[in-house]
Amino acid sequence: MNRLGSETSPYLLQHADNPVDWWPWGEEAMREARRRDVPLLISVGYSACHWCHVMAHESFEDHETAKLMNEHFVNVKVDREERPDVDAVYMSATQAMTHQGGWPMTVFATPEGHPFYCGTYFPRPSFQRLLGAVHQAWTGDREAVLKQGAKLVEALNTQTALPSGPLPTAETLDQAMRNLRETFDPVHGGFGGAPKFPPSMVLEFLLRSGEREMGGKTLDAMARGGIYDQLGGGFARYSVDAAWVVPHFEKMLYDNALLLRVYTHWWKAGGGPLARRVALETADWLLREMRTPEGGFASALDADSEGEEGRFYIWTPDELREVLGEQDGDWASVVFDVTGTFEHGTSVLRLLEDPPAMERLTSVRARLLAARERRVRPGRDDKVVASWNGLAIAALAEAGVVFERPDLVDAATACAVLLDDVHVRGGRLARTSRDGRPGPSAGVLEDYANVAEGMIALYGVTGDPRWFRLAGSLLDSVLDRFADGVGGFYDTADDAEPLFQRPQDPTDNATPSGQYAAAGALLAYAALTGSARHLEAAHAALGPVSVLAPGHARFAGWGLAVVRVALDGPVEVAVVGPPDDPRTRALHREALLADVPGLVVALGRGESGAGAAGRPGGLMPGPDGTLDWQGAALDEPALLEGRGLVGGAPAAYVCRGFTCRMPVTTPEELRAELAHR
């Protein structure tokens, strides 16, 4: 009996009609494997995964293959996006055993969940032979199988973790920059060869470091390549080639949230019209195609439609002429390089340079987009993942202010309301929701960290203390539930479901490492509150960057970006004044427009010279003499404490470590203060 029909994960529901007797991940499946005395067959994937679909069609929908699976195994289907902890431990085993990884991931494990044979995609004939071989080994040589599983688990659990603290130095960042230059592609941008992934976290580090060559080349090349949707906006998951020509067409929320923020920061750093256009088109794509009715953002769009990868996005010259007419169609073929860059004479659209007639381009793009809307759309995974929505909140809030788009701030706020109302219970966080109902999986470290980061960014933009308080609550859970006791963080909470290994990965993957994301949020929160506890935790969590920077900087991009801010400050700006006073709004906007990496902004009324008056507790010297908050949780940032109006006028205070320069009352003065920070 297939047991996936009552699940909330769209990926699991895709398999609910398979002839395979699928179980969702959990103790029930393991108990059934023990009862039947058979191994677990664990299949891990996600809804937008092209090769997951291929293996499903070839094997999981095939009755002969399903019969072998059902007779000899308890079959468990896992959505890696819903259970990143399960995915992480079995991916470690797969990589240790095969020296590669990917999805779909296929793992054979004992009824206790200990892996003994791992792989990824198997064509149906190979998979059928493998099923028979594993069954034969389990029934004929059980002792060897168990020994292999125990040996693998022992090896994985004895791996040495990367060290925590002290805070990396400026020399560490110089080493990282040298390492990045060694792997930088000076022709096409990006790092390494094919396949080439958007290096979002590294780009943030480069921008924060003022390095324009590698960052600018990569951002320009991606925006003009096939990896970027030249009609509808938004980025695909990766390019199969080194020149960003042909994408793997799935579109993920996390990529686009991260890249929206990076392109916004690039514009602030002088990226010009291209940076602005790509940022706004990506933001508009998020609102148009990824928003859920509840105000959150869906996880992904499939690569496939009508059973073919990329069919929704590709064009031929004849199709362009059919939509645009002869003249505009031929013009578009040249402008978008429709020269057979994909398969069977089709092309992915690229915009290698802006044409002189930008008005014509705007018209052509709009007509092509309208025609494309009549095609069969790729499937959408509409579950809301807390972590990725936290990234979207930060990106949309910042872009909304920078580009004067209040609708983007409104979208970020609506998403934050959804997370607070649906995902948060007693300071704890659910990983996912769907249709306004929380999913069954507990939040992991990246969820807490990225949602806290988003809430801090949203607070800085709106001044609503609700988001500041929520960030503080989530970060308290990070410190209390995820700490490893030596300065780092585990990826799962101390009361999470025990797996054969407690995952802990201080390297970036498609999203920032949970540890570095936590460090960034802790650092920002410390800058707003003066909390030594949060600051010390942030610094300690950045320790592994020192090990990775000299030879593996690409896998510590977010950590490097946070280190850059930690070494430089961060800069704190307290803006005080009546919220309806245009002078307050002008100062606030000027602070948020500043190209100051990691800058944090607190917004208060400035009444009675104390933005945080009336709260129990206060900033008190700790045992080491540093200031820390003592007493009740903060209702709003302690950075506002004692920051009053100046001569009755709104004012801005530029500070570092709560030490502030003289307040200023005009945007021009504030701009000058921030320029000489």
Buried (B, 14 or more C-beta within 10 A) or exposed (E): EBBBEEBBBBBBBBBBEBBBBBBBBEEEBBEBBEEEEBBBBBBBBBBBBBBBBBBBEBBBBBEEBBEBBBEBBBBBBBBBBBBBBBBBBBBBBBBBBEEEBBBBBBBBBBBBBBBBBBBBBBEBEEBBEBBEEBBEBBEEEEEEBBEBBBEBBEEBEEEEEBBBBEBBEEEBBEBBBEBBBEBBBEEBBBBEEBBBBBBBBBBBBBBBBEBBEBBBBBBBBBBBBBBBBBBBBBBBBBBBBBBBBBBBBBBBBBBBBBBBBBBBBBBBBEBEEBBBBBBBBBBBBBBEBBBBEBBBBBBBBBBBBEEBBBBBBBBBBEBBBEBBEEEBBBBBBEBBBBEEBBEEEBBBBBBEEEBEEEEBBEEBBEBBBEBBEEEEBBBBBBBBBBBBBBBBBBBBBBBBBBBEBEEBBBBBBBBBBBBBEBBBEEBBBBBBBBEBEBBBBBBBBBBBBBBBBBBBBBBBBBBBBBBBBBBBBBBBBBBEBBBBEEBBBBBBBEEBBEBBBBBBBBBBBBBBBBBBBBBBBBBBBBBBBBBBBBBBBBBBBBBBBBBBBBEEBBBBBBBBBBBBBBBBBBBBBBBBBBEEBEBBBBBBBBBBBBBBBBBBBBBBBBEEEBBBEEBEEEBEEBEEEBBBBEEEEBEBBBBBBBBBBBEEBBBBBBBBBBEBEEBBBBBEBBBEBBEEB
